[in-house]
Amino acid sequence: MAKARGLKIAVIGGGSSYTPEIVEGFINHYEQLPIRELWLVDIEAGRHKLEIVGELAKRMVAKSGIPIEVHLTFDRRQAIEGADFISTQMRVGLLEARKYDEHIPNKYGVIGQETTGPGGMMKALRTIPVLLDICKDIEELAPDAWLLNFTNPAGMVTEAIARHSKVKSIGLCNAPIGLHKWLIKKYDTTVDQIYTEFVGLNHLHWVTRIEVEGEDKLTELLDKREEYSGKNVPATEWDLDFLRGLGGFPSYYLKYFYLTDVMLEEQLESLKANGTRAEVVKRVEEELFELYKNPDLQEKPKQLEQRGGAYYSEAAVNLMVSLYNDRRDIQTLNVTNGNILDFLPEDAAIEVNCVVTGKGPIALPVSKVPEQAKGLIHAVKTYERLTIEAAITGDRGIALQAMASHPLVPSVKVAKAMLDEMLEQNKPYLPAFFK
C-alpha cells in the first residue's frame, strides 16, 4: 500500500445511517491509518441520505482538522479506482425489502429475520449478484485493494466472493466486538485482558473460551445465564440446564434455533404492536437523519448506538489498521475454512479467530467444537451453499432445495409456498429468477 501518498478508502453504501460511526473511527485512528481520500458511494435511490450523511461527514472531518478529502459520488467505478480499502454496507432493496423478508415467513408461522432463515435467504439472493458485480470493478480498477464486507448475510456474501471472484475479501460482524465490550464492563477490565474463542458461522457461533485476566469465566457465565444480546434480538431467557451442558456461550442468534417457539411468539406479538423489525429500524433511521441534517451537528450522535449494528465501524477500522500496519493481533472474522473445521468444505466461509497480518488474516485452529454444535453448523452451511448457487444461477429448483434444507423451515410444502411468494415479492431485484 502506498504509505507516502496516504490511503484512498471507498465506502459502498455510504448513505447508510452507520457512516458517521466509521468516519469517527477514521478520525480517531488517523495516526495509524493516514487516509487522504474518503469516497462515499451510493445509488441514485439513496441520494437524499448520501447528501445528508455526506455533509455531516464533511463537518466531522473539518472539526477534527485532519486533512481527509471527503467525496460523495454515485459513480462506483470512480470511487473504487486505485482504492486501498473498500468497505460495503449496502442494503439491496432498502428497508422496504427487509420488511417482507420478516413479514412473509411470519405469515407461514416461520421465523422472519433479516439474516437467518428464509428472510436471510432472500437478502442473500438480492445481494450476492450485486456484490459480485462490484467485485468485477475491483478486479479491474483496484486489484490490490482489501474488500471488507459488512453486508449481511456476511458469511454467505464472503463465501460467494471468495469462491467466485479474485478479490481479497474479509467478512465482518459486530457480535464479537459487542461481546468484548460487554465483558469489559462486566469484569471492569481492559480489552487486552480478555481472550475469547469463537467457533461457527456468521450469526451462528458459539464462544468456547472466555478468559478474563487469565481466568476461565466460561463456566461462570453459563451458570448465571447472563448474556450479551444485540438490540435486534429480544432477550429471552436461556434454559440453565441446557446451557450448562452446551460447552459454549451461544450467540444470541442461536435463540432462533434453540428457542424457536418463544422467538416466533415474540415476533408475532411485536408485529402486532410495532410492525416488523424493519419498520422499527425505519423509524429509528428517520430520527437519525433528522439529527444528521442539523448544520450544527459535528459529531456522531449518541442515538446511533440504538441501531442493531453498533460497533460495526469500530470493527472495520480495527481491521484496516491491523492490515495496514501488519499488527498481528487477534480478531474474529469471516474467512475461508481451509481445514479449521474438518466437517465443512475447505472453501466454506466460517467465523473464527484470526491473526491479522499485512498480507491478510490467518485463521487460528479452534481448541474445541461442541459436538452438539457440529450438526447445526453443517446443516446451516448446506443451506448457505445451496443459496449461493441459487443466487448465481437463478435456478428455482436449487432455491427450493436451499429453503427446504434450512432448519427453521418446517416442511417442503411450507418452503415451496414461501419461496414462490418471496421470489414474487423480490421480482425487481431478482431478474435471474424471472428469465
C-alpha positions, 0 to 999 in steps of 0.5 A: 500500500502506498504509505507516502501518498496516504490511503484512498478508502471507498465506502459502498453504501455510504448513505447508510445511517452507520457512516458517521460511526466509521468516519469517527473511527477514521478520525480517531485512528488517523495516526495509524491509518493516514487516509487522504481520500474518503469516497462515499458511494451510493445509488441514485435511490439513496441520494437524499441520505448520501447528501445528508450523511455526506455533509455531516461527514464533511463537518466531522472531518473539518472539526477534527482538522485532519486533512481527509478529502471527503467525496460523495459520488454515485459513480462506483467505478470512480470511487473504487479506482486505485482504492486501498480499502473498500468497505460495503454496507449496502442494503439491496432493496432498502428497508422496504425489502427487509420488511417482507423478508420478516413479514412473509415467513411470519405469515407461514408461522416461520421465523422472519429475520433479516439474516437467518432463515428464509428472510436471510435467504432472500437478502442473500439472493438480492445481494450476492449478484450485486456484490459480485458485480462490484467485485468485477470493478475491483478486479479491474480498477483496484486489484490490490485493494482489501474488500471488507464486507459488512453486508449481511448475510456476511458469511454467505456474501464472503463465501460467494466472493471468495469462491467466485471472484479474485478479490481479497475479501474479509467478512465482518460482524459486530457480535464479537466486538459487542461481546468484548465490550460487554465483558469489559464492563462486566469484569471492569477490565481492559480489552487486552485482558480478555481472550475469547474463542469463537467457533461457527458461522456468521450469526451462528457461533458459539464462544468456547473460551472466555478468559478474563485476566487469565481466568476461565469465566466460561463456566461462570457465565453459563451458570448465571445465564447472563448474556450479551444480546444485540438490540435486534434480538429480544432477550429471552431467557436461556434454559440453565440446564441446557446451557450448562451442558452446551460447552459454549456461550451461544450467540444470541442468534442461536435463540432462533434455533434453540428457542424457536417457539418463544422467538416466533411468539415474540415476533408475532406479538411485536408485529402486532404492536410495532410492525416488523423489525424493519419498520422499527429500524425505519423509524429509528433511521428517520430520527437519525437523519433528522439529527444528521441534517442539523448544520450544527451537528459535528459529531456522531450522535449518541442515538446511533448506538440504538441501531442493531449494528453498533460497533460495526465501524469500530470493527472495520477500522480495527481491521484496516489498521491491523492490515495496514500496519501488519499488527498481528493481533487477534480478531474474529472474522469471516474467512475461508475454512481451509481445514479449521473445521474438518466437517465443512468444505475447505472453501466454506466461509466460517467465523473464527479467530484470526491473526491479522497480518499485512498480507491478510488474516490467518485463521487460528485452529479452534481448541474445541467444537461442541459436538452438539454444535457440529450438526447445526453448523453443517446443516446451516452451511448446506443451506448457505451453499445451496443459496449461493448457487441459487443466487448465481444461477437463478435456478428455482429448483436449487432455491427450493432445495436451499429453503427446504434444507434450512432448519427453521423451515418446517416442511417442503410444502411450507418452503415451496409456498414461501419461496414462490411468494418471496421470489414474487415479492423480490421480482425487481431485484431478482431478474435471474429468477424471472428469465 
